[in-house]
Amino acid sequence: MVRDVLVEGMYGRIFPKHLEIIPQLNEVYELALAFYESQLLNEDELIRNGAYFARVGERLTRHYLMCTGEPVRLPKHSSSRLRSFFANNLFKTGYATHGLFPYRGKFHPQMIKGLINIMGLKPGDTILDPMMGSGTVLIEATLMGIKSVGIDVSPFCRFMTQAKLNGLVIPQKPLYGALKNYKELFEHFVKVIGQSEQGSKQRTKGRNNWLGSVVRETTAAYEAKKSKQQHRLIGSEDAAVYDFLSLAYLDSAGYAERSNRASPIEQFRTVLERYVFVVEKIQRILDGSESELAEARALEGDARALPLEPQSIDGVLFSPPYSFAIDYLQNDSFHLNYLGEDIVKLREKMIGLRGKKLREKYDLYIADMNQVLSECARVLRAGRLCTIVVGTNDKQLSKVLDVPPEEVPGLHKILADLAVEHSFIPVRSLARRISGIANTMREEYIVILEKT
């Protein structure tokens, strides 16, 4: 009896024998999501959209095929820490265009895929992310055949998300032209966008804000000049291709700010190679099934006043700012400057950044999130689910609420209590560890709510 149990193993007891679990499943919340998928999806759904299974009978899942092989082509000078991260998270985060641009606080795409599944969303349904950040929900939903709407107050988040969505379908030929002319293209972006200070580890505005002023003017002469430059450098005037390459340059500028292991132009070349590799790989996987990709709308807007009709959404999935633990504007100042954005004015709109003293920041955050939950309830259809993924900073909340850290209720509990006031009822809460910002917070919670 003991031998039989040990030989069969835990997975053999939990899952049917014809389901092979994905490699690198090593956290309790992942095991829970995998179990829910096995109960809620049929075999064809597991193969097409499952997040936690490698094989169903003799058939490999699409998720497994997307993730196997080299995830992202890292430059030779990449740190061992970065290489280790992608190796250890092969099935969690580096596939499709998710691995492009290292945005702080971004989701693990595999987790998002699993959550979309257990929320009961099917191809043809529409999911909303009212604080889309780097666009993980939209990209994952697009691949799953589920329509999506993403909203963010930051124009850079909208730009970044759209560029990553474009990467799923843009033509590859102009990208090869960009690689061939990477030196000229680099000089073009230096003039248009500006250049960050190498090794400064600070966000700077660059030496040149020419594009920022031109964007505000939007002159016909500039647009004509840009189109001519685009065609000469990459052989295309496709705006989607140009924006994708612009994101690659901004990505390389961020690397140059954080590291002096390579010159800025070499950083750009290696990042550009990675972007081209990612497009080649995902489009090879999607070859022949492009028509199954769903529509995604990435919008600039305010989560407190959603531009959507009542009861028009089948599911809501988002991660609000980690209270006031991360200053997203400081991280994105170089990129926002490229878009000609007034950062001071934008700060006044950002949930979690409004206010000066700690107590004022907290009160404004709670008031803002209360309005966000009200809007989510307004646009969500009855009987459907809203999932919130949120961390809690016990140290900050302890100071604000004037209670010991061990008595802090947790931001997830505070938001769940607010949601109850807007016709939501709690369904399930799962905890998961956070890596990368352990000094700020160590855990975040997946809170699943149902609209009554």
C-alpha positions as CSV (number, residue, x, y, z in Angstrom):
1,M,0.0,0.0,0.0
2,V,2.7,2.5,1.0
3,R,4.8,1.6,-2.0
4,D,1.9,1.9,-4.4
5,V,1.1,5.4,-3.1
6,L,4.7,6.5,-3.4
7,V,5.1,5.1,-6.9
8,E,1.9,6.7,-8.1
9,G,2.8,10.1,-6.7
10,M,0.7,13.1,-5.8
11,Y,-0.1,14.1,-9.3
12,G,-1.3,10.6,-10.1
13,R,-3.8,10.8,-7.3
14,I,-5.0,14.4,-8.2
15,F,-5.2,14.2,-12.1
16,P,-6.4,11.6,-14.5
17,K,-3.6,9.4,-15.9
18,H,-4.0,10.8,-19.5
19,L,-3.1,14.3,-18.3
20,E,0.6,15.1,-18.1
21,I,1.3,18.1,-15.9
22,I,3.5,20.9,-17.3
23,P,7.2,21.0,-16.1
24,Q,8.2,23.6,-13.4
25,L,4.9,23.5,-11.6
26,N,6.2,24.1,-8.1
27,E,3.8,26.3,-6.1
28,V,0.6,25.4,-4.3
29,Y,-1.5,28.0,-6.2
30,E,-0.4,26.6,-9.5
31,L,-1.4,23.1,-8.4
32,A,-4.8,24.5,-7.4
33,L,-5.3,26.2,-10.8
34,A,-4.2,23.1,-12.6
35,F,-6.8,21.1,-10.7
36,Y,-9.5,23.6,-11.5
37,E,-8.5,23.4,-15.2
38,S,-8.8,19.6,-15.2
39,Q,-12.3,19.8,-13.7
40,L,-13.6,22.7,-15.9
41,L,-12.1,22.1,-19.4
42,N,-12.7,19.3,-21.8
43,E,-9.8,17.7,-23.6
44,D,-9.9,19.9,-26.7
45,E,-10.0,23.0,-24.5
46,L,-7.1,21.8,-22.5
47,I,-5.1,21.2,-25.7
48,R,-5.9,24.7,-27.1
49,N,-6.0,26.9,-24.1
50,G,-4.8,24.9,-21.0
51,A,-2.1,26.5,-18.9
52,Y,-0.8,23.7,-16.7
53,F,-0.7,20.6,-18.9
54,A,1.9,19.5,-21.4
55,R,0.0,16.6,-22.9
56,V,-3.5,15.2,-23.1
57,G,-3.2,11.6,-24.1
58,E,-0.9,11.5,-27.0
59,R,-1.4,15.2,-28.0
60,L,0.8,18.0,-26.9
61,T,-0.8,21.2,-25.7
62,R,-0.4,24.5,-27.5
63,H,1.0,26.1,-24.3
64,Y,3.7,23.4,-24.2
65,L,4.6,24.0,-27.8
66,M,4.7,27.8,-27.3
67,C,7.1,27.5,-24.4
68,T,9.6,24.8,-25.4
69,G,12.9,25.7,-27.0
70,E,14.7,29.0,-26.4
71,P,12.2,31.4,-24.8
72,V,13.9,34.7,-25.6
73,R,17.2,35.2,-27.2
74,L,19.3,36.9,-24.5
75,P,22.5,38.7,-25.4
76,K,25.9,37.2,-24.4
77,H,26.5,39.9,-21.8
78,S,23.2,39.1,-20.0
79,S,23.6,38.5,-16.2
80,S,23.4,35.0,-14.8
81,R,20.4,36.1,-12.8
82,L,18.5,37.1,-15.9
83,R,19.4,33.8,-17.7
84,S,18.4,31.8,-14.6
85,F,15.1,33.6,-14.4
86,F,14.0,32.7,-17.9
87,A,15.3,29.1,-17.6
88,N,13.4,28.6,-14.3
89,N,10.2,30.2,-15.7
90,L,10.2,28.7,-19.2
91,F,6.5,27.8,-19.0
92,K,5.4,30.8,-16.9
93,T,6.4,34.0,-18.5
94,G,8.8,34.0,-21.5
95,Y,6.6,32.8,-24.3
96,A,4.8,34.7,-27.2
97,T,5.4,38.4,-26.9
98,H,5.0,38.4,-23.1
99,G,8.8,38.4,-22.6
100,L,9.3,41.7,-24.4
101,F,10.0,44.7,-22.2
102,P,10.7,44.2,-18.5
103,Y,7.8,46.1,-17.0
104,R,7.7,46.2,-13.2
105,G,4.9,44.3,-11.5
106,K,3.8,42.4,-14.6
107,F,1.7,39.2,-14.4
108,H,3.0,35.7,-15.0
109,P,1.1,35.0,-18.3
110,Q,0.7,31.3,-17.5
111,M,-1.2,32.3,-14.3
112,I,-3.4,34.6,-16.3
113,K,-4.2,31.9,-18.8
114,G,-5.2,29.6,-16.0
115,L,-7.4,32.3,-14.3
116,I,-9.1,33.0,-17.6
117,N,-9.9,29.3,-17.9
118,I,-11.3,28.9,-14.4
119,M,-13.3,32.1,-14.7
120,G,-15.3,30.2,-17.3
121,L,-14.4,32.4,-20.3
122,K,-14.6,30.8,-23.7
123,P,-13.7,32.0,-27.3
124,G,-16.1,34.7,-28.3
125,D,-16.5,36.1,-24.7
126,T,-15.0,39.5,-23.7
127,I,-12.6,40.1,-20.8
128,L,-11.7,43.5,-19.3
129,D,-8.5,44.6,-17.7
130,P,-9.2,48.1,-16.4
131,M,-5.5,48.6,-15.4
132,M,-3.8,46.7,-18.2
133,G,-0.1,47.7,-17.5
134,S,2.0,45.7,-19.9
135,G,-1.0,44.1,-21.5
136,T,-0.6,40.5,-20.4
137,V,-4.3,39.9,-20.1
138,L,-5.0,41.2,-23.6
139,I,-2.1,39.2,-25.2
140,E,-3.2,36.0,-23.5
141,A,-6.9,36.5,-24.3
142,T,-6.0,37.2,-28.0
143,L,-4.1,33.9,-28.2
144,M,-7.0,32.1,-26.5
145,G,-9.6,33.4,-28.9
146,I,-11.2,35.6,-26.3
147,K,-12.0,39.2,-27.1
148,S,-10.5,41.8,-24.7
149,V,-10.5,45.4,-23.7
150,G,-7.6,46.9,-21.8
151,I,-7.5,50.4,-20.2
152,D,-4.7,52.3,-18.6
153,V,-4.2,55.9,-17.7
154,S,-0.6,55.8,-18.8
155,P,-0.2,56.4,-22.6
156,F,3.0,54.3,-22.4
157,C,1.1,51.3,-21.2
158,R,-1.3,51.6,-24.1
159,F,1.7,52.0,-26.5
160,M,3.6,49.1,-25.1
161,T,0.5,46.8,-25.1
162,Q,-0.4,47.6,-28.7
163,A,3.2,47.1,-29.8
164,K,3.3,43.6,-28.2
165,L,-0.1,42.8,-29.7
166,N,1.3,43.9,-33.1
167,G,4.2,41.5,-32.7
168,L,1.8,38.6,-33.0
169,V,0.9,39.5,-36.6
170,I,3.3,42.1,-38.1
171,P,5.2,41.2,-41.3
172,Q,8.7,39.9,-40.6
173,K,10.4,41.2,-43.7
174,P,10.7,44.8,-42.4
175,L,12.2,43.5,-39.2
176,Y,15.0,41.9,-41.2
177,G,15.6,45.2,-42.8
178,A,15.8,46.8,-39.4
179,L,18.4,44.3,-38.3
180,K,20.4,44.9,-41.5
181,N,20.3,48.7,-40.9
182,Y,20.5,48.6,-37.1
183,K,23.2,51.3,-36.9
184,E,21.3,53.8,-38.9
185,L,18.1,52.9,-37.1
186,F,19.8,53.5,-33.8
187,E,21.0,56.9,-34.8
188,H,17.5,57.7,-36.1
189,F,15.9,56.8,-32.7
190,V,18.6,58.8,-30.9
191,K,17.6,61.9,-32.8
192,V,13.9,61.2,-32.5
193,I,13.6,59.8,-29.0
194,G,16.8,60.8,-27.2
195,Q,19.5,58.7,-25.5
196,S,19.6,57.6,-21.9
197,E,22.6,58.0,-19.7
198,Q,24.5,54.7,-19.8
199,G,25.0,53.0,-16.4
200,S,23.2,55.8,-14.6
201,K,20.6,53.4,-13.2
202,Q,18.2,56.4,-13.3
203,R,15.4,57.3,-15.6
204,T,16.4,60.3,-17.7
205,K,14.6,62.4,-20.3
206,G,17.4,61.8,-22.8
207,R,19.4,64.5,-24.7
208,N,16.6,65.3,-27.1
209,N,12.9,65.7,-26.8
210,W,12.3,66.4,-30.4
211,L,9.6,63.8,-30.9
212,G,7.7,64.9,-27.8
213,S,7.3,68.4,-29.2
214,V,6.5,67.1,-32.7
215,V,3.8,64.7,-31.3
216,R,2.0,67.7,-29.9
217,E,2.3,69.6,-33.2
218,T,1.5,66.6,-35.4
219,T,2.6,68.5,-38.5
220,A,2.0,67.0,-42.0
221,A,5.7,67.8,-42.8
222,Y,6.9,65.7,-39.9
223,E,4.7,62.7,-40.8
224,A,5.9,62.8,-44.4
225,K,9.5,63.0,-43.3
226,K,9.0,60.1,-40.8
227,S,7.4,57.9,-43.4
228,K,10.3,58.5,-45.8
229,Q,12.8,57.6,-43.1
230,Q,10.9,54.5,-42.2
231,H,10.8,53.2,-45.7
232,R,14.5,53.8,-46.2
233,L,15.5,52.1,-43.0
234,I,13.1,49.2,-42.8
235,G,11.5,49.0,-46.2
236,S,8.0,49.7,-44.9
237,E,5.8,52.6,-43.8
238,D,3.7,50.3,-41.6
239,A,3.1,52.2,-38.4
240,A,2.7,48.9,-36.4
241,V,6.2,47.8,-37.5
242,Y,7.7,51.2,-36.6
243,D,6.0,51.2,-33.1
244,F,7.3,47.7,-32.5
245,L,10.8,48.8,-33.3
246,S,10.4,51.9,-31.2
247,L,9.5,49.7,-28.2
248,A,12.7,47.7,-28.9
249,Y,14.7,50.9,-28.8
250,L,13.1,52.0,-25.5
251,D,13.8,48.6,-24.1
252,S,17.4,48.9,-25.0
253,A,17.6,52.4,-23.5
254,G,16.4,50.9,-20.3
255,Y,19.1,48.3,-20.4
256,A,21.7,51.0,-21.1
257,E,20.5,52.9,-18.1
258,R,20.9,49.9,-15.8
259,S,24.1,48.4,-17.2
260,N,27.4,49.4,-18.8
261,R,28.2,45.8,-19.9
262,A,27.7,46.9,-23.6
263,S,27.5,50.1,-25.5
264,P,24.0,51.6,-26.2
265,I,24.2,50.6,-29.8
266,E,25.2,47.1,-29.0
267,Q,22.4,46.9,-26.5
268,F,20.0,48.0,-29.2
269,R,21.3,45.4,-31.6
270,T,20.9,42.5,-29.2
271,V,17.5,43.7,-28.0
272,L,16.4,44.0,-31.6
273,E,17.6,40.5,-32.4
274,R,15.5,39.3,-29.4
275,Y,12.4,41.1,-30.6
276,V,12.8,39.6,-34.1
277,F,13.3,36.1,-32.7
278,V,10.2,36.4,-30.6
279,V,8.1,37.4,-33.6
280,E,9.5,34.5,-35.7
281,K,8.8,31.9,-32.9
282,I,5.2,32.9,-32.0
283,Q,4.2,33.4,-35.7
284,R,5.6,30.0,-36.5
285,I,3.5,28.4,-33.7
286,L,0.4,30.4,-34.9
287,D,0.9,29.6,-38.6
288,G,-2.4,28.5,-40.1
289,S,-4.5,29.6,-37.1
290,E,-4.2,33.3,-37.4
291,S,-8.0,33.6,-37.9
292,E,-8.5,32.2,-34.4
293,L,-6.8,35.3,-32.8
294,A,-9.4,37.4,-31.1
295,E,-9.9,41.2,-31.2
296,A,-8.1,43.2,-28.5
297,R,-8.6,46.9,-27.8
298,A,-5.9,48.7,-25.9
299,L,-7.2,52.1,-24.7
300,E,-6.0,55.1,-22.8
301,G,-8.4,55.9,-20.0
302,D,-9.4,56.0,-16.4
303,A,-10.5,52.8,-14.6
304,R,-12.7,55.0,-12.4
305,A,-14.8,55.9,-15.4
306,L,-14.8,53.0,-17.9
307,P,-15.9,53.9,-21.5
308,L,-18.1,50.7,-21.6
309,E,-21.7,49.9,-21.7
310,P,-23.4,48.4,-18.6
311,Q,-23.3,44.6,-18.5
312,S,-21.2,44.3,-21.6
313,I,-18.3,42.3,-20.2
314,D,-18.1,38.6,-19.4
315,G,-15.1,38.7,-17.0
316,V,-12.8,41.2,-15.3
317,L,-9.2,40.4,-14.4
318,F,-6.7,43.0,-13.2
319,S,-4.0,43.8,-10.8
320,P,-4.3,47.2,-9.1
321,P,-1.2,49.1,-8.1
322,Y,0.5,47.7,-5.1
323,S,-1.0,50.4,-3.0
324,F,1.8,53.1,-3.1
325,A,4.8,50.7,-3.1
326,I,5.9,51.2,-6.7
327,D,6.3,54.6,-8.5
328,Y,5.4,53.5,-12.0
329,L,5.9,57.1,-13.4
330,Q,9.5,57.2,-12.1
331,N,10.2,53.9,-13.8
332,D,8.6,55.1,-17.1
333,S,9.8,58.7,-17.2
334,F,12.1,58.2,-20.2
335,H,9.3,56.4,-22.2
336,L,6.6,58.9,-21.2
337,N,8.9,61.7,-22.3
338,Y,9.2,60.0,-25.7
339,L,5.4,60.2,-26.0
340,G,5.4,63.9,-25.0
341,E,3.5,63.2,-21.8
342,D,3.4,65.8,-18.9
343,I,4.4,63.5,-16.0
344,V,3.4,66.0,-13.3
345,K,-0.2,66.1,-14.7
346,L,-0.2,62.3,-15.2
347,R,0.7,61.8,-11.5
348,E,-2.5,63.5,-10.5
349,K,-4.5,60.8,-12.3
350,M,-2.5,57.7,-11.2
351,I,-4.2,55.5,-8.6
352,G,-1.7,54.9,-5.8
353,L,0.4,58.0,-6.6
354,R,-2.0,60.7,-5.6
355,G,-1.5,62.6,-2.4
356,K,1.6,63.6,-0.5
357,K,1.6,62.2,3.1
358,L,1.2,58.5,3.7
359,R,-2.3,58.7,5.2
360,E,-3.5,60.9,2.4
361,K,-2.1,58.5,-0.2
362,Y,-3.9,55.6,1.5
363,D,-7.2,57.4,1.8
364,L,-7.1,58.4,-1.9
365,Y,-6.1,54.9,-2.9
366,I,-9.1,53.4,-1.1
367,A,-11.5,55.9,-2.5
368,D,-10.2,55.4,-6.0
369,M,-10.3,51.6,-5.7
370,N,-13.9,51.8,-4.4
371,Q,-14.8,53.7,-7.6
372,V,-13.0,51.2,-9.8
373,L,-14.9,48.3,-8.2
374,S,-18.1,50.1,-8.7
375,E,-17.3,50.5,-12.4
376,C,-16.3,46.9,-12.7
377,A,-19.7,45.9,-11.2
378,R,-21.5,48.2,-13.6
379,V,-19.9,46.7,-16.8
380,L,-19.8,43.0,-15.7
381,R,-22.7,40.7,-16.5
382,A,-24.5,39.1,-13.6
383,G,-23.2,35.8,-12.5
384,R,-19.8,36.4,-14.0
385,L,-16.5,36.6,-12.2
386,C,-14.1,39.5,-11.3
387,T,-10.5,38.4,-10.3
388,I,-8.2,40.8,-8.5
389,V,-4.5,40.0,-8.1
390,V,-3.0,42.3,-5.4
391,G,-0.1,42.3,-3.0
392,T,-0.1,43.8,0.4
393,N,2.6,45.9,2.0
394,D,2.2,45.2,5.8
395,K,4.9,47.7,6.8
396,Q,3.2,50.7,5.1
397,L,-0.3,49.7,6.1
398,S,0.9,49.2,9.7
399,K,2.0,52.8,9.8
400,V,-1.1,54.1,8.1
401,L,-3.6,52.2,10.2
402,D,-1.5,52.5,13.4
403,V,-1.6,48.8,14.2
404,P,1.2,46.2,14.5
405,P,2.2,44.6,11.1
406,E,0.8,41.2,12.2
407,E,-2.6,42.8,12.8
408,V,-2.8,44.4,9.3
409,P,-5.9,43.0,7.6
410,G,-4.1,43.0,4.2
411,L,-5.0,44.9,1.1
412,H,-6.7,41.9,-0.5
413,K,-9.1,41.7,2.4
414,I,-9.8,45.5,2.4
415,L,-10.6,45.4,-1.4
416,A,-12.8,42.3,-1.0
417,D,-14.8,44.1,1.7
418,L,-15.2,47.1,-0.6
419,A,-16.3,44.8,-3.4
420,V,-19.1,43.4,-1.3
421,E,-20.7,46.8,-1.3
422,H,-20.9,46.6,-5.1
423,S,-22.9,43.4,-5.4
424,F,-19.8,41.1,-5.4
425,I,-19.5,38.0,-3.2
426,P,-16.1,36.3,-2.5
427,V,-15.7,32.9,-4.2
428,R,-12.1,31.9,-3.7
429,S,-8.8,33.4,-2.5
430,L,-5.3,32.0,-3.3
431,A,-2.0,33.2,-2.0
432,R,1.2,33.2,-4.1
433,R,4.8,34.3,-3.4
434,I,6.2,37.4,-5.0
435,S,9.7,37.3,-6.4
436,G,11.8,40.4,-7.1
437,I,10.4,42.9,-4.6
438,A,10.6,40.9,-1.3
439,N,11.8,43.9,0.6
440,T,8.5,45.6,-0.3
441,M,6.1,42.7,-0.1
442,R,6.4,38.9,-0.1
443,E,2.9,37.7,-1.0
444,E,0.1,38.6,-3.2
445,Y,-3.4,37.2,-3.3
446,I,-5.7,36.1,-6.1
447,V,-9.2,37.2,-5.1
448,I,-12.1,35.8,-7.1
449,L,-15.4,37.5,-6.8
450,E,-18.8,36.8,-8.3
451,K,-21.2,39.5,-9.3
452,T,-24.7,38.7,-7.9
